Amino acid sequence: MHDLTVIGAGPVGSYLASLCAARMSVQVLERKRIPGGKACSGLVSGRLKDILPGHIVQTPGLIQHSVKGARIHFLGEELELRKKGTAAYVIDRDLLDKRLAEHAESLGCDMRFGTSVRHVSVKPDRIRLGAGKASFESKMAAGCGGAYSVAARHIGARPPELLSGIVMLAEQEDRSDCVELWYNKRKATGGFLWRIPRGHQTEYGAMGTGVTIAGVGRFFGLGKMKLAGKAAAPIPIGLVRTYAARLLLAGDEACQTKPWSGGGVTYGLLAAQQASRVIGKAVEQDDFTEAMLSKYEEGWKKILYRDMQAGLVLRELYKDLEGSELSRIMHNLDSMKGLQGRMDFDFPFSRMLGGSLGA
Ligand SMILES: Cc1cc2nc3c(=O)[nH]c(=O)nc-3n(C[C@H](O)[C@H](O)[C@H](O)COP(=O)(O)OP(=O)(O)OC[C@H]3O[C@@H](n4cnc5c(N)ncnc54)[C@H](O)[C@@H]3O)c2cc1C
């Protein structure tokens, strides 16, 4: 019996498995036959370089492009926020997932691809995961299966909001240094549309309720454009319980996403670091109780909660306000341009309010 079973070899699951591998026996169950293939823009802050091992970040082709800021379009107005240096990197998300899964395997994790966990049952001395005819037992499990997957369902951790996310890749070189965002309540309710320069390609996308590939295509006039790919996936937003006896959740399955952008790669990886510490202690002390695993939730909340909470409040305000009120806010934001230098892609609220969060 393994000490830990991780459900899902997305970036968070594979990273968590690799962090735990030195201290315990780890098994990873992934439903896909090969890692990767997730619909994701891969826009991440430089924090990724501090979090992941150098040899992963330095993988040729992983960082495709970098940007210095964002141009925001709203009710016919424009606001540009820009840093002197790099504000965010555009990474090849597919390659990241593959490299992290290889890394976990190289550290001794038992990777089982093509294994979809359908059932979770917690016994007094173990947790059993059912996948078709096979079942896998371990001392504890980590649900890293993405938005509202099997472990989250088991503990009733339903995301308060489940938005749709869409990406469409055009064979259109774009080496500009700004992402563009459109806030349009009719075309992307509760979200926004975007255009991201990826260097060799351009990405068009949207998140919100009811966004569709056809709708994004129409908004950007992509009708006759040659597309290199298009994909969709859910984006969970909100706060949920992230532990139970013998089980914890991390990444999208734990709703560890930024409420203002849906981005979850950095938050999920930071939470995985907290998870690995608590799982290490649980295995060492043979204590898989809720009381022990609740320390994980305390740990990740110390880092992420303040910005998530502020972002959730902002989301509610945005949903409630009318056009003219939002337009006034946009003008006020324009007058806050002096704060641009302090802009933090992951922790905007803590940083502006003078906090010191982050990795
Ligand atoms: C359109 C779109 C654009 C986005 N853009 C960005 C961005 O620019 N920057 C950013 O930071 N974030 C972005 N995100 C969010 C980001 O993709 C997620 O936060 C991130 O993928 C979370 O990683 P994860 O490992 O938690 O989950 P996932 O990447 O969803 O991985 C979960 C893995 O678990 C597997 N799995 C699921 N259920 C089971 C099961 N029952 N049994 C076995 N395996 C299972 C899946 O196959 C998958 O491999 C975007 C999301 C979308 C939809």
The ligand as a Tripos MOL2 file, in Angstrom:
@<TRIPOS>MOLECULE
LIG
   53    58     1     0     0
SMALL
NO_CHARGES

@<TRIPOS>ATOM
      1 C1         -9.3700   28.5960  -21.0590 C.3       1 LIG1
      2 C2         -8.5350   28.6100  -19.8160 C.ar      1 LIG1
      3 C3         -7.4510   29.4820  -19.7330 C.ar      1 LIG1
      4 C4         -6.6650   29.5080  -18.5730 C.ar      1 LIG1
      5 N1         -5.5920   30.3350  -18.5420 N.ar      1 LIG1
      6 C5         -4.7970   30.3660  -17.4440 C.ar      1 LIG1
      7 C6         -3.6480   31.1830  -17.3870 C.ar      1 LIG1
      8 O1         -3.3490   31.9180  -18.3400 O.2       1 LIG1
      9 N2         -2.8780   31.1680  -16.2660 N.ar      1 LIG1
     10 C7         -3.1870   30.3760  -15.1980 C.ar      1 LIG1
     11 O2         -2.4720   30.3990  -14.1840 O.2       1 LIG1
     12 N3         -4.2770   29.5650  -15.2270 N.ar      1 LIG1
     13 C8         -5.0670   29.5310  -16.3150 C.ar      1 LIG1
     14 N4         -6.1610   28.7100  -16.3610 N.ar      1 LIG1
     15 C9         -6.4380   27.8640  -15.1830 C.3       1 LIG1
     16 C10        -5.5020   26.6770  -15.1650 C.3       1 LIG1
     17 O3         -5.6280   25.9520  -16.3590 O.3       1 LIG1
     18 C11        -5.8280   25.7850  -13.9650 C.3       1 LIG1
     19 O4         -5.8150   26.5830  -12.8030 O.3       1 LIG1
     20 C12        -4.8040   24.6620  -13.8280 C.3       1 LIG1
     21 O5         -4.9160   23.7970  -14.9230 O.3       1 LIG1
     22 C13        -5.0290   23.8820  -12.5380 C.3       1 LIG1
     23 O6         -4.1800   22.7770  -12.5200 O.3       1 LIG1
     24 P1         -4.6320   21.4190  -11.7910 P.3       1 LIG1
     25 O7         -3.4510   20.5330  -11.8600 O.co2     1 LIG1
     26 O8         -5.2370   21.7660  -10.4920 O.co2     1 LIG1
     27 O9         -5.8310   20.8630  -12.6620 O.3       1 LIG1
     28 P2         -5.8860   20.3680  -14.2080 P.3       1 LIG1
     29 O10        -4.8660   21.0990  -15.0070 O.co2     1 LIG1
     30 O11        -7.2890   20.4750  -14.5890 O.co2     1 LIG1
     31 O12        -5.4100   18.8690  -14.1140 O.3       1 LIG1
     32 C14        -6.2250   17.8800  -13.5570 C.3       1 LIG1
     33 C15        -5.7590   16.5350  -14.0550 C.3       1 LIG1
     34 O13        -6.5130   15.5240  -13.3680 O.3       1 LIG1
     35 C16        -6.9830   14.5570  -14.2870 C.3       1 LIG1
     36 N5         -8.2080   13.9860  -13.7270 N.ar      1 LIG1
     37 C17        -9.4000   14.6010  -13.5260 C.ar      1 LIG1
     38 N6        -10.2740   13.7920  -12.9380 N.ar      1 LIG1
     39 C18        -9.6320   12.6030  -12.7760 C.ar      1 LIG1
     40 C19       -10.0320   11.3640  -12.2350 C.ar      1 LIG1
     41 N7        -11.2600   11.1630  -11.7530 N.pl3     1 LIG1
     42 N8         -9.1380   10.3370  -12.2190 N.ar      1 LIG1
     43 C20        -7.8860   10.5170  -12.7010 C.ar      1 LIG1
     44 N9         -7.4600   11.6950  -13.2460 N.ar      1 LIG1
     45 C21        -8.3220   12.7230  -13.2670 C.ar      1 LIG1
     46 C22        -7.2070   15.3530  -15.5660 C.3       1 LIG1
     47 O14        -7.2040   14.5160  -16.7060 O.3       1 LIG1
     48 C23        -6.0370   16.3260  -15.5390 C.3       1 LIG1
     49 O15        -4.8860   15.7970  -16.1470 O.3       1 LIG1
     50 C24        -6.9710   28.6510  -17.4870 C.ar      1 LIG1
     51 C25        -8.0610   27.7870  -17.5710 C.ar      1 LIG1
     52 C26        -8.8350   27.7480  -18.7240 C.ar      1 LIG1
     53 C27        -9.9920   26.8010  -18.8160 C.3       1 LIG1
@<TRIPOS>BOND
     1     1     2 1
     2     2     3 ar
     3     2    52 ar
     4     3     4 ar
     5     4     5 ar
     6     4    50 ar
     7     5     6 ar
     8     6     7 ar
     9     6    13 1
    10     7     8 2
    11     7     9 ar
    12     9    10 ar
    13    10    11 2
    14    10    12 ar
    15    12    13 ar
    16    13    14 ar
    17    14    15 1
    18    14    50 ar
    19    15    16 1
    20    16    17 1
    21    16    18 1
    22    18    19 1
    23    18    20 1
    24    20    21 1
    25    20    22 1
    26    22    23 1
    27    23    24 1
    28    24    25 2
    29    24    26 1
    30    24    27 1
    31    27    28 1
    32    28    29 2
    33    28    30 1
    34    28    31 1
    35    31    32 1
    36    32    33 1
    37    33    34 1
    38    33    48 1
    39    34    35 1
    40    35    36 1
    41    35    46 1
    42    36    37 ar
    43    36    45 ar
    44    37    38 ar
    45    38    39 ar
    46    39    40 ar
    47    39    45 ar
    48    40    41 1
    49    40    42 ar
    50    42    43 ar
    51    43    44 ar
    52    44    45 ar
    53    46    47 1
    54    46    48 1
    55    48    49 1
    56    50    51 ar
    57    51    52 ar
    58    52    53 1
@<TRIPOS>SUBSTRUCTURE
     1 LIG1         1 GROUP 0 **** ****
